[in-house]
């Protein structure tokens, strides 16, 4: 795990994007590969899409809560640390909101599109990235 500028420890990263697309985020956060949960997309030799890995938690409905639980299980905090762990999900869609629980809080982000369902389920709702940096 790594610490961000606020001193919070980052345990993992869940993305609806492709695993390959998360490499720069993984590098910036200094996370091991098994703490990045994303979709694995398959292509044939000519570069044509052939499908996705259905075993990835993010490939199915309710996958993000499973992904967060997977990250937490990989971290395996000592018993005395468990009460101090707070997992936060940040996202702009309904499947992001599904991740609470196991996330303790859900921050809705409306910087691209504002969705009423996300606003209603969010513990905090922000529309500017700078505001998100203050909340986290």
DSSP file (Angstrom, degrees, kcal/mol; ACC not computed):
  #  RESIDUE AA STRUCTURE BP1 BP2  ACC     N-H-->O    O-->H-N    N-H-->O    O-->H-N    TCO  KAPPA ALPHA  PHI   PSI    X-CA   Y-CA   Z-CA
    1    1 A X              0   0    0      0, 0.0     2,-0.3     0, 0.0    10,-0.2   0.000 360.0 360.0 360.0 164.9    0.0    0.0    0.0
    2    2 A X  E     -A   10   0A   0      8,-1.4     8,-4.0     6,-0.0     2,-0.4  -0.898 360.0-122.4-133.8 161.3    1.0    3.6   -0.4
    3    3 A X  E     -A    9   0A   0     -2,-0.3     6,-0.2     6,-0.3     2,-0.1  -0.872  21.8-144.8-106.2 140.0    0.2    6.8    1.4
    4    4 A X    >   -     0   0    0      4,-2.5     3,-2.0    -2,-0.4    25,-0.0  -0.252  43.4 -80.1 -89.0-173.7   -1.3    9.8   -0.5
    5    5 A X  T 3  S+     0   0    0      1,-0.3    -1,-0.0     2,-0.1    -2,-0.0   0.733 130.8  53.9 -61.7 -22.8   -0.5   13.5    0.3
    6    6 A X  T 3  S-     0   0    0      2,-0.1    -1,-0.3   130,-0.1     3,-0.1   0.471 118.3-109.3 -90.9  -1.2   -2.9   13.5    3.2
    7    7 A X  S <  S+     0   0    0     -3,-2.0     2,-0.2     1,-0.3    -2,-0.1   0.431  72.3 140.1  89.0  -1.7   -1.3   10.5    4.8
    8    8 A X        -     0   0    0    128,-0.2    -4,-2.5     1,-0.1     2,-0.4  -0.544  54.1-121.7 -74.3 141.4   -4.1    8.1    4.1
    9    9 A X  E     -A    3   0A   0     -6,-0.2     2,-0.6    -2,-0.2    -6,-0.3  -0.710  17.0-145.1 -86.2 130.4   -3.1    4.6    3.0
   10   10 A X  E     +A    2   0A   0     -8,-4.0    -8,-1.4    -2,-0.4     3,-0.1  -0.867  18.5 179.0 -98.1 118.0   -4.3    3.5   -0.4
   11   11 A X        -     0   0    0     -2,-0.6     2,-0.3     1,-0.2    -1,-0.2   0.774  58.8 -26.1 -90.4 -29.5   -5.0   -0.2   -0.3
   12   12 A X        -     0   0    0     19,-0.1     2,-0.4     2,-0.0    -1,-0.2  -0.976  50.3-120.3-171.7 178.8   -6.3   -0.7   -3.9
   13   13 A X  E     -b   36   0B   0     22,-2.5    24,-2.9    -2,-0.3     2,-0.5  -0.990  15.3-164.0-143.1 126.5   -7.9    0.7   -6.9
   14   14 A X  E     +b   37   0B   0     -2,-0.4     2,-0.3    22,-0.2    24,-0.2  -0.951  17.5 171.5-114.5 130.2  -11.2   -0.4   -8.7
   15   15 A X  E     -     0   0B   0     22,-2.7    24,-0.3    -2,-0.5    43,-0.1  -0.995  39.4-146.3-140.2 143.2  -11.9    0.7  -12.2
   16   16 A X  E    S+     0   0B   0     -2,-0.3    22,-0.1    22,-0.1     3,-0.1   0.520  81.7  92.0 -80.1  -4.3  -14.4   -0.1  -14.9
   17   17 A X  E    S-     0   0B   0      1,-0.2    22,-2.3     2,-0.1    -2,-0.2  -0.107  93.2 -74.4 -77.8-178.5  -11.7    0.5  -17.4
   18   18 A X  E  >  -b   39   0B   0     20,-0.2     4,-0.6     1,-0.1     3,-0.3  -0.474  34.6-122.0 -78.4 151.7   -9.3   -2.1  -18.8
   19   19 A X  T >4 S+     0   0    0     20,-3.1     3,-1.2     1,-0.2     4,-0.2   0.892 115.3  55.1 -57.6 -40.7   -6.5   -3.5  -16.7
   20   20 A X  G >4 S+     0   0    0     19,-0.3     3,-1.2     1,-0.3    -1,-0.2   0.865 103.5  55.6 -62.1 -36.0   -4.0   -2.3  -19.3
   21   21 A X  G 34 S+     0   0    0     -3,-0.3     3,-0.3     1,-0.2     4,-0.3   0.613 100.5  60.5 -72.0 -12.2   -5.4    1.2  -19.0
   22   22 A X  G <X S+     0   0    0     -3,-1.2     4,-2.7    -4,-0.6    -1,-0.2   0.406  73.2  98.3 -95.1   1.4   -4.8    1.2  -15.3
   23   23 A X  H <> S+     0   0    0     -3,-1.2     4,-2.4     1,-0.2    -1,-0.2   0.903  83.3  48.5 -59.5 -43.6   -1.0    0.7  -15.5
   24   24 A X  H  > S+     0   0    0     -3,-0.3     4,-2.4    -4,-0.2    -1,-0.2   0.888 112.6  49.0 -66.8 -36.2   -0.2    4.4  -15.1
   25   25 A X  H  > S+     0   0    0     -4,-0.3     4,-2.4     2,-0.2    -2,-0.2   0.913 110.1  51.7 -65.7 -42.2   -2.5    4.7  -12.1
   26   26 A X  H  X>S+     0   0    0     -4,-2.7     5,-1.9     1,-0.2     4,-0.8   0.917 111.5  47.1 -59.4 -44.0   -0.9    1.6  -10.6
   27   27 A X  H  <5S+     0   0    0     -4,-2.4     3,-0.5    -5,-0.2    -2,-0.2   0.920 112.1  49.3 -64.7 -44.2    2.5    3.2  -11.0
   28   28 A X  H  <5S+     0   0    0     -4,-2.4    -2,-0.2     1,-0.2    -1,-0.2   0.866 116.8  41.5 -64.5 -35.9    1.5    6.5   -9.5
   29   29 A X  H  <5S-     0   0    0     -4,-2.4    -1,-0.2    -5,-0.2    -2,-0.2   0.537 103.7-132.1 -88.7  -7.0   -0.1    4.8   -6.5
   30   30 A X  T  <5 +     0   0    0     -4,-0.8     2,-0.3    -3,-0.5    -3,-0.2   0.925  50.7 157.5  55.9  48.2    2.8    2.3   -6.1
   31   31 A X      < -     0   0    0     -5,-1.9    -1,-0.2    -6,-0.1    -2,-0.1  -0.787  45.6-111.8-104.7 145.7    0.3   -0.5   -5.8
   32   32 A X    >   -     0   0    0     -2,-0.3     3,-2.1     1,-0.1     4,-0.2  -0.397  35.2-109.0 -68.4 155.2    1.0   -4.2   -6.5
   33   33 A X  G >  S+     0   0    0      1,-0.3     3,-1.6     2,-0.2    -1,-0.1   0.819 116.1  61.9 -56.4 -34.3   -0.8   -5.7   -9.5
   34   34 A X  G 3  S+     0   0    0      1,-0.3    -1,-0.3     3,-0.1    40,-0.1   0.546  96.3  60.6 -74.7  -3.4   -3.2   -7.7   -7.4
   35   35 A X  G <  S+     0   0    0     -3,-2.1   -22,-2.5   -23,-0.1     2,-0.6   0.355  87.4  85.3-100.9   3.7   -4.6   -4.5   -5.8
   36   36 A X  E <   -b   13   0B   0     -3,-1.6     2,-0.6   -24,-0.2   -22,-0.2  -0.933  61.2-169.4-103.9 118.5   -5.8   -3.2   -9.1
   37   37 A X  E     +b   14   0B   0    -24,-2.9   -22,-2.7    -2,-0.6     2,-0.3  -0.940  29.2 129.2-111.3 116.5   -9.2   -4.6  -10.0
   38   38 A X  E     -     0   0B   0     -2,-0.6     2,-0.3   -24,-0.2   -20,-0.2  -0.914  58.7 -73.5-154.3 174.5  -10.3   -3.8  -13.6
   39   39 A X  E     -b   18   0B   0    -22,-2.3   -20,-3.1   -24,-0.3     2,-0.6  -0.570  33.1-145.2 -81.1 139.4  -11.6   -5.5  -16.7
   40   40 A X        -     0   0    0     13,-0.3    13,-2.3    -2,-0.3     2,-0.4  -0.931  18.1-160.6-103.1 120.9   -9.4   -7.8  -18.8
   41   41 A X  E     -C   52   0C   0     -2,-0.6     2,-0.4    11,-0.2    11,-0.3  -0.832   4.8-144.4-105.2 138.5  -10.3   -7.5  -22.4
   42   42 A X  E     -C   51   0C   0      9,-3.2     8,-3.0    -2,-0.4     9,-1.2  -0.836  16.8-178.6-106.1 140.6   -9.4  -10.1  -25.0
   43   43 A X  E     -C   49   0C   0     -2,-0.4     6,-0.2     6,-0.3     2,-0.1  -0.945  22.9-123.2-130.7 152.8   -8.4   -9.5  -28.6
   44   44 A X    >   -     0   0    0      4,-2.3     3,-2.0    -2,-0.3     6,-0.0  -0.242  46.0 -84.4 -84.1-177.2   -7.4  -11.8  -31.4
   45   45 A X  T 3  S+     0   0    0      1,-0.3    -1,-0.1     2,-0.1    -2,-0.0   0.727 130.2  54.4 -62.0 -22.5   -4.1  -11.6  -33.4
   46   46 A X  T 3  S-     0   0    0      2,-0.1    -1,-0.3     0, 0.0     0, 0.0   0.418 121.2-105.7 -91.8   1.3   -5.6   -9.0  -35.7
   47   47 A X  S <  S+     0   0    0     -3,-2.0     2,-0.3     1,-0.3    -2,-0.1   0.579  71.2 145.2  87.9   9.7   -6.6   -6.7  -32.7
   48   48 A X        -     0   0    0      1,-0.1    -4,-2.3     2,-0.0    -1,-0.3  -0.635  57.2-106.2 -84.2 138.5  -10.3   -7.4  -32.9
   49   49 A X  E     +C   43   0C   0     -2,-0.3    -6,-0.3    -6,-0.2     3,-0.1  -0.396  40.5 171.1 -61.2 131.5  -12.3   -7.6  -29.6
   50   50 A X  E     -     0   0C   0     -8,-3.0     2,-0.3     1,-0.4    -7,-0.2   0.492  52.9 -73.4-120.5 -10.1  -13.2  -11.2  -28.8
   51   51 A X  E     -C   42   0C   0     -9,-1.2    -9,-3.2     2,-0.0    -1,-0.4  -0.955  45.0 -86.9 149.6-167.6  -14.6  -10.8  -25.2
   52   52 A X  E     -C   41   0C   0     -2,-0.3     2,-0.8   -11,-0.3   -11,-0.2  -0.901  41.7 -92.2-137.9 165.0  -13.7  -10.1  -21.6
   53   53 A X    >   -     0   0    0    -13,-2.3     3,-1.5    -2,-0.3   -13,-0.3  -0.706  30.2-162.7 -81.6 109.0  -12.7  -12.2  -18.6
   54   54 A X  T 3  S+     0   0    0     -2,-0.8    -1,-0.2     1,-0.3     5,-0.1   0.584  83.8  69.8 -71.2  -7.5  -15.9  -13.1  -16.8
   55   55 A X  T 3  S+     0   0    0      3,-0.0     2,-0.3     4,-0.0    -1,-0.3   0.610  73.7 101.7 -84.4 -10.5  -14.0  -13.9  -13.6
   56   56 A X  S X  S-     0   0    0     -3,-1.5     3,-2.0     1,-0.1     4,-0.2  -0.579  75.3-136.3 -71.6 130.9  -13.1  -10.2  -13.1
   57   57 A X  G >  S+     0   0    0     -2,-0.3     3,-1.2     1,-0.3    -1,-0.1   0.842 101.7  59.9 -57.1 -33.9  -15.4   -8.8  -10.3
   58   58 A X  G 3  S+     0   0    0      1,-0.2    -1,-0.3   -20,-0.2   -19,-0.1   0.491  88.0  75.6 -76.1  -0.9  -16.0   -5.6  -12.3
   59   59 A X  G <  S+     0   0    0     -3,-2.0     2,-0.3    -6,-0.1    -1,-0.2   0.495  96.3  48.5 -87.7  -2.2  -17.5   -7.6  -15.3
   60   60 A X  S X  S-     0   0    0     -3,-1.2     3,-1.6    -4,-0.2     4,-0.2  -0.903  96.2 -81.9-136.4 161.3  -20.8   -8.2  -13.5
   61   61 A X  T 3  S+     0   0    0     -2,-0.3    -2,-0.1     1,-0.3    34,-0.0  -0.346 118.2  19.7 -59.1 142.3  -23.5   -6.4  -11.6
   62   62 A X  T 3> S+     0   0    0     -4,-0.1     4,-1.0     1,-0.1    -1,-0.3   0.677  89.4 128.1  65.9  20.8  -22.6   -6.0   -7.9
   63   63 A X  H <>  +     0   0    0     -3,-1.6     4,-2.4     1,-0.2    -5,-0.1   0.812  58.3  62.2 -74.9 -31.3  -19.0   -6.5   -8.9
   64   64 A X  H  > S+     0   0    0      2,-0.2     4,-2.5     1,-0.2     5,-0.2   0.904 101.7  50.1 -68.1 -40.1  -17.6   -3.4   -7.2
   65   65 A X  H  > S+     0   0    0      1,-0.2     4,-2.2     2,-0.2    -1,-0.2   0.913 112.6  49.2 -60.6 -38.0  -18.6   -4.5   -3.7
   66   66 A X  H  X S+     0   0    0     -4,-1.0     4,-2.3     2,-0.2    -2,-0.2   0.899 109.7  51.8 -64.8 -39.7  -16.9   -7.9   -4.5
   67   67 A X  H  X S+     0   0    0     -4,-2.4     4,-2.2     2,-0.2    -2,-0.2   0.917 110.1  47.8 -64.2 -43.4  -13.8   -6.0   -5.8
   68   68 A X  H  X S+     0   0    0     -4,-2.5     4,-2.5     1,-0.2    -1,-0.2   0.910 111.7  50.0 -64.2 -41.3  -13.5   -3.9   -2.6
   69   69 A X  H  X S+     0   0    0     -4,-2.2     4,-2.5    -5,-0.2    -1,-0.2   0.893 109.1  53.1 -63.0 -38.5  -13.9   -7.0   -0.4
   70   70 A X  H  X S+     0   0    0     -4,-2.3     4,-2.0     2,-0.2    -2,-0.2   0.918 109.6  47.6 -62.2 -44.3  -11.2   -8.7   -2.5
   71   71 A X  H  X S+     0   0    0     -4,-2.2     4,-1.9     2,-0.2    -2,-0.2   0.929 112.6  48.9 -63.0 -45.1   -8.8   -5.8   -1.9
   72   72 A X  H  X S+     0   0    0     -4,-2.5     4,-2.2     1,-0.2     5,-0.3   0.901 110.6  50.8 -62.4 -40.5   -9.6   -5.8    1.8
   73   73 A X  H  < S+     0   0    0     -4,-2.5    -1,-0.2     1,-0.2    -2,-0.2   0.853 109.2  51.3 -65.8 -34.1   -9.0   -9.5    2.1
   74   74 A X  H  < S+     0   0    0     -4,-2.0    -1,-0.2     1,-0.2    -2,-0.2   0.850 110.1  49.6 -69.6 -33.9   -5.7   -9.2    0.3
   75   75 A X  H  < S-     0   0    0     -4,-1.9    -2,-0.2    -5,-0.2    -1,-0.2   0.896  84.4-173.7 -71.3 -40.7   -4.6   -6.5    2.7
   76   76 A X     <  -     0   0    0     -4,-2.2    -3,-0.1    -5,-0.2     3,-0.1   0.930  13.4-151.7  45.3  69.4   -5.6   -8.6    5.8
   77   77 A X        -     0   0    0     -5,-0.3    -1,-0.1     1,-0.1     5,-0.1  -0.293  22.9 -97.2 -66.6 152.5   -5.1   -6.1    8.5
   78   78 A X    >>  -     0   0    0      1,-0.1     3,-1.9     3,-0.1     4,-1.1  -0.339  40.8-105.2 -62.6 153.8   -4.2   -7.3   12.0
   79   79 A X  G >4 S+     0   0    0      1,-0.3     3,-0.6     2,-0.2     4,-0.5   0.858 121.1  54.5 -51.7 -41.9   -7.2   -7.6   14.3
   80   80 A X  G 34 S+     0   0    0      1,-0.2    -1,-0.3     2,-0.1     4,-0.1   0.689 109.0  49.9 -70.2 -16.3   -6.2   -4.4   16.2
   81   81 A X  G X> S+     0   0    0     -3,-1.9     3,-1.5     1,-0.1     4,-0.6   0.671  87.1  84.8 -91.8 -18.8   -6.1   -2.4   12.9
   82   82 A X  G X< S+     0   0    0     -4,-1.1     3,-1.0    -3,-0.6    -2,-0.1   0.835  86.4  53.5 -58.2 -37.3   -9.5   -3.5   11.5
   83   83 A X  G 34 S+     0   0    0     -4,-0.5    -1,-0.3     1,-0.2    -2,-0.1   0.734 106.1  54.5 -70.8 -20.4  -11.4   -0.8   13.4
   84   84 A X  G <4 S+     0   0    0     -3,-1.5     2,-0.4    -4,-0.1    -1,-0.2   0.524  84.7 102.3 -90.8  -4.8   -9.2    2.0   12.0
   85   85 A X    <<  -     0   0    0     -3,-1.0     2,-0.5    -4,-0.6    -3,-0.0  -0.661  46.6-178.3 -84.0 129.9   -9.7    1.0    8.4
   86   86 A X        -     0   0    0     -2,-0.4     2,-0.5     2,-0.0    17,-0.1  -0.980   9.2-160.2-128.0 118.0  -12.1    3.2    6.4
   87   87 A X        -     0   0    0     -2,-0.5    17,-2.9    15,-0.3    18,-1.3  -0.852   7.5-167.5-102.0 130.8  -12.8    2.3    2.8
   88   88 A X  E     -d  105   0D   0     -2,-0.5     2,-0.5    15,-0.2    18,-0.2  -0.963   8.1-154.3-121.0 132.7  -14.2    5.0    0.6
   89   89 A X  E     -d  106   0D   0     16,-2.5    18,-3.0    -2,-0.4     2,-0.4  -0.905   9.6-167.6-104.3 132.5  -15.7    4.4   -2.9
   90   90 A X  E     +d  107   0D   0     -2,-0.5     2,-0.3    16,-0.2    18,-0.2  -0.978  27.3 127.4-119.0 130.5  -15.6    7.4   -5.3
   91   91 A X  E     -d  108   0D   0     16,-2.1    18,-2.5    -2,-0.4    -2,-0.0  -0.995  55.0-129.9-171.4 173.6  -17.6    7.2   -8.5
   92   92 A X  S    S+     0   0    0     -2,-0.3     2,-0.3    16,-0.2    26,-0.2   0.296  79.5  64.4-118.0   7.8  -20.1    8.7  -10.9
   93   93 A X  S >> S-     0   0    0     25,-0.1     4,-1.6    24,-0.1     3,-0.6  -0.816  85.0-104.1-133.9 171.7  -22.5    5.8  -11.5
   94   94 A X  H 3> S+     0   0    0     -2,-0.3     4,-1.3     1,-0.2    -1,-0.1   0.837 117.2  57.0 -62.7 -35.5  -25.0    3.5   -9.9
   95   95 A X  H 34 S+     0   0    0      1,-0.2     4,-0.3     2,-0.2    -1,-0.2   0.792 104.1  54.3 -69.8 -24.9  -22.6    0.6   -9.8
   96   96 A X  H X4 S+     0   0    0     -3,-0.6     3,-1.5     1,-0.2    -1,-0.2   0.905 105.5  52.3 -69.2 -41.8  -20.2    2.7   -7.8
   97   97 A X  H >< S+     0   0    0     -4,-1.6     3,-1.3     1,-0.3    -2,-0.2   0.785  97.0  68.3 -64.9 -27.0  -22.9    3.4   -5.2
   98   98 A X  T 3< S+     0   0    0     -4,-1.3    -1,-0.3     1,-0.3    -2,-0.2   0.701  81.9  78.0 -63.5 -18.1  -23.5   -0.4   -4.9
   99   99 A X  T <>  +     0   0    0     -3,-1.5     4,-2.8    -4,-0.3     2,-0.6   0.429  65.8 115.1 -77.9   2.9  -20.0   -0.6   -3.3
  100  100 A X  T <4  +     0   0    0     -3,-1.3     2,-0.1     2,-0.2     4,-0.1  -0.948  62.0  55.8-112.5 111.3  -21.3    0.7    0.1
  101  101 A X  T  4 S+     0   0    0     -2,-0.6    -1,-0.2     2,-0.3     3,-0.1   0.701 108.1  33.5 -75.5 167.3  -21.0   -1.7    1.9
  102  102 A X  T  4 S+     0   0    0     -2,-0.1   -15,-0.3   -34,-0.1    -2,-0.2  -0.985 115.6  71.8 -80.1 -14.3  -18.2   -2.9    2.1
  103  103 A X  S  < S-     0   0    0     -4,-2.8    -2,-0.3     1,-0.1   -15,-0.2  -0.355  75.5-144.3 -60.8 144.8  -17.1    0.7    1.6
  104  104 A X  S    S+     0   0    0    -17,-2.9     2,-0.3     1,-0.2   -16,-0.2   0.733  81.2  16.5 -80.9 -23.9  -17.8    2.9    4.7
  105  105 A X  E     -d   88   0D   0    -18,-1.3   -16,-2.5    -6,-0.1     2,-0.5  -0.989  63.6-147.0-148.2 153.3  -18.7    5.9    2.5
  106  106 A X  E     -d   89   0D   0     -2,-0.3    17,-2.8   -18,-0.2    18,-1.3  -0.988   8.7-162.2-124.8 123.0  -19.6    6.7   -1.1
  107  107 A X  E     -de  90 124D   0    -18,-3.0   -16,-2.1    -2,-0.5     2,-0.3  -0.921  14.2-147.7-104.4 116.1  -18.5   10.0   -2.7
  108  108 A X  E     -de  91 125D   0     16,-2.8    18,-2.6    -2,-0.6     2,-0.5  -0.653   7.6-155.4 -83.3 137.7  -20.5   10.7   -5.8
  109  109 A X  E     + e   0 126D   0    -18,-2.5     4,-0.3    -2,-0.3    18,-0.2  -0.963  18.7 173.2-118.0 123.6  -18.7   12.6   -8.5
  110  110 A X        +     0   0    0     16,-3.2    17,-0.2    -2,-0.5    -1,-0.1  -0.048  41.5 117.3-117.2  31.4  -20.7   14.7  -11.0
  111  111 A X  S    S+     0   0    0     15,-0.2    -1,-0.1     1,-0.1     3,-0.1   0.780  90.7  23.8 -70.4 -27.5  -17.9   16.4  -12.9
  112  112 A X  S    S+     0   0    0      1,-0.4     2,-0.4    -3,-0.2    -1,-0.1   0.838 139.1   1.6-101.0 -54.7  -18.8   14.8  -16.2
  113  113 A X        -     0   0    0     -4,-0.3     2,-0.6   -21,-0.0    -1,-0.4  -0.999  64.9-138.3-137.7 139.1  -22.5   13.9  -15.8
  114  114 A X        -     0   0    0     -2,-0.4     2,-0.5    -3,-0.1    -4,-0.1  -0.878  21.6-170.1-101.8 119.6  -24.8   14.5  -12.8
  115  115 A X     >  -     0   0    0     -2,-0.6     4,-2.3     1,-0.1     3,-0.4  -0.935  20.6-146.3-114.7 126.2  -27.0   11.6  -12.1
  116  116 A X  H  > S+     0   0    0     -2,-0.5     4,-2.4     1,-0.2     5,-0.2   0.883  99.7  54.6 -57.6 -42.8  -29.9   11.9   -9.6
  117  117 A X  H  > S+     0   0    0      1,-0.2     4,-1.4     2,-0.2    -1,-0.2   0.874 109.5  47.9 -61.7 -36.9  -29.6    8.3   -8.4
  118  118 A X  H  > S+     0   0    0     -3,-0.4     4,-1.5     2,-0.2    -1,-0.2   0.919 110.3  51.8 -69.3 -43.3  -25.9    8.9   -7.6
  119  119 A X  H  < S+     0   0    0     -4,-2.3    -2,-0.2     1,-0.2    -1,-0.2   0.903 110.2  49.6 -58.6 -41.6  -26.7   12.2   -5.7
  120  120 A X  H  < S+     0   0    0     -4,-2.4    -1,-0.2     1,-0.2    -2,-0.2   0.824 115.5  41.5 -69.1 -32.3  -29.3   10.4   -3.6
  121  121 A X  H  < S+     0   0    0     -4,-1.4    -1,-0.2    -5,-0.2    -2,-0.2   0.622  93.5 102.6 -91.4 -13.7  -27.0    7.5   -2.6
  122  122 A X     <  -     0   0    0     -4,-1.5   -15,-0.2    -3,-0.2     3,-0.1  -0.447  58.5-154.5 -76.7 140.8  -23.8    9.6   -2.0
  123  123 A X  S    S+     0   0    0    -17,-2.8     2,-0.3     1,-0.3   -16,-0.2   0.830  94.5  12.3 -74.0 -35.3  -22.6   10.5    1.5
  124  124 A X  E    S-e  107   0D   0    -18,-1.3   -16,-2.8     2,-0.0     2,-0.4  -0.979  74.2-159.0-136.0 148.4  -20.9   13.4   -0.2
  125  125 A X  E     +e  108   0D   0     -2,-0.3     2,-0.3   -18,-0.2   -16,-0.2  -0.990  13.5 175.7-133.5 125.9  -21.5   14.7   -3.7
  126  126 A X  E     -e  109   0D   0    -18,-2.6   -16,-3.2    -2,-0.4   -15,-0.2  -0.925  22.2-171.0-128.2 152.9  -19.0   16.9   -5.6
  127  127 A X  S    S+     0   0    0     -2,-0.3     2,-0.4   -18,-0.2    -1,-0.1   0.471  72.9  65.2-117.5  -8.5  -18.8   18.2   -9.1
  128  128 A X  S  > S-     0   0    0      1,-0.1     4,-1.6   -17,-0.0     3,-0.5  -0.950  72.8-138.6-119.0 137.0  -15.3   19.6   -9.2
  129  129 A X  H  > S+     0   0    0     -2,-0.4     4,-1.9     1,-0.2     5,-0.2   0.870 105.4  59.5 -59.3 -37.0  -12.1   17.5   -8.9
  130  130 A X  H  > S+     0   0    0      1,-0.2     4,-1.2     2,-0.2    -1,-0.2   0.878 104.1  50.9 -60.2 -37.9  -10.6   20.1   -6.6
  131  131 A X  H  > S+     0   0    0     -3,-0.5     4,-1.9     1,-0.2    -1,-0.2   0.874 106.2  55.6 -66.0 -36.9  -13.5   19.6   -4.1
  132  132 A X  H  X S+     0   0    0     -4,-1.6     4,-2.4     1,-0.2    -2,-0.2   0.891 102.7  55.5 -62.5 -39.9  -12.9   15.9   -4.3
  133  133 A X  H  < S+     0   0    0     -4,-1.9    -1,-0.2     1,-0.2    -2,-0.2   0.847 108.1  49.2 -62.1 -34.2   -9.3   16.4   -3.2
  134  134 A X  H  < S+     0   0    0     -4,-1.2    -1,-0.2    -3,-0.2    -2,-0.2   0.871 111.1  48.7 -72.9 -37.4  -10.5   18.3   -0.1
  135  135 A X  H  <        0   0    0     -4,-1.9    -2,-0.2     1,-0.2    -1,-0.2   0.912 360.0 360.0 -69.5 -42.2  -13.0   15.6    0.9
  136  136 A X     <        0   0    0     -4,-2.4    -1,-0.2    -5,-0.2    -2,-0.2   0.467 360.0 360.0 -81.6 360.0  -10.5   12.7    0.5
